[in-house]
Amino acid sequence: MASSCMGIGGEGSAPAAPHVLAVDDSSVDRAVITGILRSSKFRVTAVDSAKRALELLGSGANVSMIITDYWMPDMTGYELLKKVKESSKLREIPVVIMSSENVPTRINRCLEEGAEDFLLKPVRRSDVSRLCSRVLP
């Protein structure tokens, strides 16, 4: 049975699907996370860098959650998290960090800076289901 983040309601009364901004410099990882999120009924915009994510957010895109890779060239996911949390317009958007490296000090630093969660790659459908219940209303 596919999990979903859609609200419960009669036909025509379902709320719009939550919009997730997925940020990863790896095209393979971007495709994987996009596929998992879409199968869980999210609308997904995928970008290849934190700088592109900030451009999109600055353009007024209505985003329900940001899920970003930790290690990226130019700007890390941690730096993106800090910029989002420092912004009065963006700070309420939940940010989830992903990494293939299980480094407790890095995980704790991200959580202390305001990340909602830290997921280890490969991200699984069960991770997304957990995010639905924890992060989105």
C-alpha positions, 0 to 999 in steps of 0.5 A, a space after each residue: 500500500 502506498 503511503 501518502 501525505 494527502 489530507 483526508 477528505 471527500 472528493 474535491 475537498 483534498 488539499 493541494 499536495 505538499 510542495 517539496 524542494 529537493 536539492 542534490 548535486 547528484 543527478 542519480 540521488 536527485 532522481 531517487 528522492 524525487 521518485 520517492 517523494 512523488 510516489 508519496 503524493 508530494 509535488 517536487 521541484 528538484 534543483 542541483 545546488 543550494 544556490 539554485 534553491 535559494 534563487 527559487 525560494 527568493 522568487 516566492 515559490 510556495 514550498 512546504 519542506 526542503 530536503 537537501 544533500 549535505 555535501 554539495 559544491 559551492 554551498 553545503 546543505 548545512 550552509 543552506 539550512 543556516 541561510 533558510 533559518 536566518 531568513 524571516 521569510 523562510 525560517 518556518 520552512 522545515 529543512 531535512 538534511 540527507 547524507 551518505 555519511 553517518 557522522 554524529 557530530 555533523 548530524 547533531 550540528 545540523 539538528 542544533 541549527 534547526 534541521 527537522 531531521 537528518 536522513 542517511 542515504 539511501 533514503 527509503 520510502 519509510 523515511 518519507 512516511 516518517 517525515 509526513 507525520 513529523 514535519 507536515 501538518 
